[in-house]
Amino acid sequence: MSSAMFNSEIIEKVQKLLSLATSANANEAAAAASAADKLIAKYRLSQVDLELTNNKFESIEEDGGYIYETGRLTPWKINLLRTLVNHYGLAHFNDNYYPSGRKVSRFRLIGRKSDMAYARYMFAWLVSECQRFADNEAKGKGYGRVYVESFCQGFVNGIAKQLQANKQETEMEASSDVLVKLNLRSEEAKNWMDNHHNLVYGKSKSYTRVDKSGLERGLSRGENFHLGPS
């Protein structure tokens, strides 16, 4: 079976698992989320192991579309994007433009095709789930916009912790050669980006107001979303 065919089957399995993850049954949703993330992690290790054996590696490329496009940046979505980019060994940049003088931000991924596919699926799914939780638990119940935004940021922080724990667990199963190669993916993607684009880096500033109770509630939701170890 070719790498492309195998990757296509993995992505199809992930899509099916993520479709279950929105189930009204909390236990079923949590199990599907955990299984999807573990399936991705184990496939990535197997893929690198196969590449080292055959001395043939998946090339780095630039995504043809945008993972996040908006006329008004949402801080928690940016943080989620950065979390997934780091988790899946990618790089990204803002290919913004100004139609009618209005700035529109468009975030493009760079990296292995398989890793970019996983990041796109997880980003779309987690954004949808975060907004679903916010709608059910915060909006329309006397909470303001700051509370809702803080809830979503807390959710992303909890997801980041889950992903990190899952990564550490998976790495225990990997050989040192596979681990080194896998952990180099982010740096290699960034080097590719720098060689193909004349980007100017600057420090982003954020003055987003935070509601502590909303942040803590969202964090609890994110931490218990069971993306990591079962």
C-alpha positions as CSV (number, residue, x, y, z in Angstrom):
1,M,0.0,0.0,0.0
2,S,1.4,3.4,-1.0
3,S,2.0,6.1,1.6
4,A,-0.6,8.3,-0.1
5,M,-3.3,5.6,0.0
6,F,-2.5,4.7,3.7
7,N,-2.6,8.4,4.6
8,S,-6.0,8.7,2.9
9,E,-7.3,5.8,4.9
10,I,-6.0,7.3,8.2
11,I,-7.7,10.6,7.4
12,E,-11.0,8.9,6.6
13,K,-10.8,7.1,9.9
14,V,-10.1,10.3,11.8
15,Q,-13.0,12.0,10.0
16,K,-15.3,9.2,11.1
17,L,-14.1,9.4,14.7
18,L,-14.4,13.2,14.8
19,S,-18.0,12.9,13.5
20,L,-18.7,10.8,16.6
21,A,-17.0,13.3,18.8
22,T,-20.0,15.7,18.6
23,S,-22.3,13.0,19.9
24,A,-24.8,14.1,22.6
25,N,-23.4,11.2,24.6
26,A,-20.5,12.7,26.6
27,N,-18.7,9.3,27.1
28,E,-19.0,8.5,23.4
29,A,-17.7,11.9,22.4
30,A,-14.8,11.8,24.8
31,A,-13.8,8.3,23.6
32,A,-14.0,9.3,19.9
33,A,-11.8,12.4,20.6
34,S,-9.2,10.4,22.4
35,A,-9.1,7.7,19.7
36,A,-8.8,10.2,16.9
37,D,-5.8,12.0,18.5
38,K,-4.1,8.8,19.4
39,L,-4.6,7.4,15.9
40,I,-3.0,10.5,14.4
41,A,0.0,10.3,16.8
42,K,0.6,6.6,16.2
43,Y,0.4,7.0,12.4
44,R,2.9,9.9,12.5
45,L,5.4,7.7,14.4
46,S,4.9,4.8,11.9
47,Q,5.3,7.2,9.0
48,V,8.6,8.5,10.2
49,D,9.8,5.0,11.0
50,L,9.0,3.9,7.5
51,E,10.7,7.0,6.0
52,L,13.9,6.3,7.9
53,T,13.8,2.7,6.8
54,N,13.4,3.6,3.1
55,N,15.4,6.8,3.3
56,K,12.6,8.5,1.5
57,F,10.9,11.4,3.3
58,E,7.7,13.3,2.7
59,S,8.4,16.7,1.2
60,I,7.6,20.0,2.7
61,E,5.1,22.2,0.9
62,E,2.8,25.1,1.2
63,D,-0.9,24.6,1.7
64,G,-3.0,25.7,-1.2
65,G,-5.7,27.2,1.1
66,Y,-6.1,28.9,4.4
67,I,-6.7,27.3,7.7
68,Y,-8.2,30.5,9.2
69,E,-9.4,33.6,7.3
70,T,-11.0,36.5,9.0
71,G,-11.5,40.3,8.9
72,R,-11.3,40.4,12.7
73,L,-8.9,38.3,14.6
74,T,-10.2,36.2,17.5
75,P,-7.4,35.7,20.1
76,W,-8.5,32.2,21.3
77,K,-8.6,31.0,17.7
78,I,-5.1,32.3,17.1
79,N,-3.9,30.5,20.2
80,L,-5.5,27.3,19.1
81,L,-4.0,27.6,15.6
82,R,-0.5,28.1,17.1
83,T,-1.0,25.2,19.5
84,L,-1.9,22.8,16.6
85,V,0.9,24.2,14.4
86,N,3.5,23.4,17.1
87,H,1.8,20.0,17.9
88,Y,1.9,18.8,14.3
89,G,5.4,20.0,13.4
90,L,4.3,22.8,11.0
91,A,4.9,26.5,10.3
92,H,2.4,29.2,9.4
93,F,2.2,32.8,8.3
94,N,-0.4,35.5,7.8
95,D,-0.9,36.1,4.1
96,N,-3.0,39.2,4.7
97,Y,-4.5,41.4,2.0
98,Y,-6.6,44.6,1.9
99,P,-9.7,44.4,-0.3
100,S,-11.3,47.9,-0.4
101,G,-8.7,49.1,2.2
102,R,-9.9,46.7,4.8
103,K,-7.4,44.2,6.2
104,V,-8.2,40.5,6.0
105,S,-6.0,38.0,7.7
106,R,-5.4,34.7,6.0
107,F,-3.3,32.0,7.8
108,R,-1.5,29.6,5.6
109,L,0.2,26.4,6.7
110,I,3.6,25.0,5.7
111,G,4.8,21.5,6.3
112,R,4.1,17.8,5.4
113,K,0.9,17.3,3.6
114,S,-0.3,14.7,6.1
115,D,0.5,17.0,9.1
116,M,-1.4,19.9,7.5
117,A,-4.4,17.7,6.9
118,Y,-4.5,16.7,10.6
119,A,-4.1,20.3,11.7
120,R,-7.0,21.5,9.5
121,Y,-9.3,18.8,10.7
122,M,-8.5,19.4,14.4
123,F,-8.7,23.2,14.1
124,A,-12.1,23.1,12.4
125,W,-13.4,20.5,14.9
126,L,-12.1,22.1,18.1
127,V,-13.3,25.6,17.0
128,S,-16.8,24.1,16.5
129,E,-16.7,22.2,19.8
130,C,-15.5,25.3,21.8
131,Q,-18.2,27.5,20.3
132,R,-20.8,24.7,21.1
133,F,-19.7,24.6,24.7
134,A,-19.7,28.4,25.0
135,D,-23.2,28.6,23.5
136,N,-24.5,25.9,25.9
137,E,-22.8,27.1,29.1
138,A,-22.2,30.9,28.7
139,K,-24.1,32.7,26.0
140,G,-27.6,33.9,26.9
141,K,-27.2,33.1,30.6
142,G,-26.3,36.6,31.8
143,Y,-22.6,36.4,30.9
144,G,-20.9,39.1,28.9
145,R,-18.7,39.0,25.9
146,V,-15.5,39.1,28.0
147,Y,-16.7,36.0,30.0
148,V,-17.4,34.1,26.8
149,E,-14.0,35.0,25.3
150,S,-12.2,34.0,28.5
151,F,-14.1,30.7,28.6
152,C,-12.9,29.9,25.0
153,Q,-9.3,30.9,25.9
154,G,-9.5,28.6,29.0
155,F,-10.8,25.8,26.8
156,V,-7.8,26.2,24.4
157,N,-5.4,26.2,27.3
158,G,-6.9,22.9,28.5
159,I,-6.7,21.4,25.1
160,A,-3.0,22.4,24.9
161,K,-2.3,20.6,28.2
162,Q,-4.1,17.5,26.8
163,L,-2.1,17.5,23.6
164,Q,1.2,17.9,25.5
165,A,0.3,15.0,27.7
166,N,-0.6,12.9,24.7
167,K,2.6,13.8,23.0
168,Q,4.7,12.7,26.0
169,E,2.9,9.4,26.3
170,T,3.3,8.7,22.6
171,E,7.0,9.6,22.6
172,M,7.6,6.8,25.2
173,E,6.8,4.3,22.4
174,A,9.2,5.8,19.8
175,S,12.8,5.0,19.1
176,S,15.3,7.8,19.5
177,D,15.9,8.1,15.8
178,V,12.2,8.5,15.0
179,L,11.7,10.9,17.9
180,V,14.6,13.2,16.7
181,K,13.3,13.2,13.1
182,L,9.7,13.9,14.2
183,N,10.7,16.7,16.5
184,L,12.7,18.4,13.7
185,R,9.6,18.9,11.6
186,S,8.7,22.3,13.0
187,E,12.2,23.7,12.5
188,E,12.4,22.3,9.0
189,A,9.0,23.8,8.1
190,K,10.0,27.2,9.4
191,N,13.3,27.1,7.5
192,W,11.4,26.2,4.3
193,M,9.1,29.1,5.0
194,D,11.9,31.6,5.5
195,N,13.7,30.4,2.3
196,H,10.5,30.9,0.2
197,H,9.0,34.0,1.8
198,N,10.5,37.4,2.8
199,L,8.7,37.6,6.1
200,V,9.1,40.2,8.8
201,Y,8.7,39.0,12.3
202,G,7.4,41.2,15.1
203,K,6.1,40.7,18.6
204,S,2.3,40.6,18.7
205,K,0.6,42.5,21.4
206,S,-2.7,41.5,23.0
207,Y,-4.7,43.6,25.4
208,T,-7.6,41.2,25.7
209,R,-9.6,41.6,28.9
210,V,-10.0,38.4,30.9
211,D,-12.7,37.1,33.1
212,K,-11.1,34.8,35.7
213,S,-14.1,32.7,36.4
214,G,-14.8,32.2,32.6
215,L,-11.1,31.3,32.0
216,E,-11.2,28.7,34.8
217,R,-14.4,27.2,33.7
218,G,-13.2,26.9,30.1
219,L,-9.9,25.5,31.3
220,S,-11.7,22.8,33.2
221,R,-13.7,22.0,30.1
222,G,-10.6,21.8,27.9
223,E,-8.6,19.7,30.4
224,N,-11.5,17.2,30.6
225,F,-12.0,16.9,26.9
226,H,-10.0,13.7,26.9
227,L,-7.8,14.4,23.9
228,G,-4.8,12.9,25.7
229,P,-4.3,9.7,27.7
230,S,-7.5,7.8,28.2
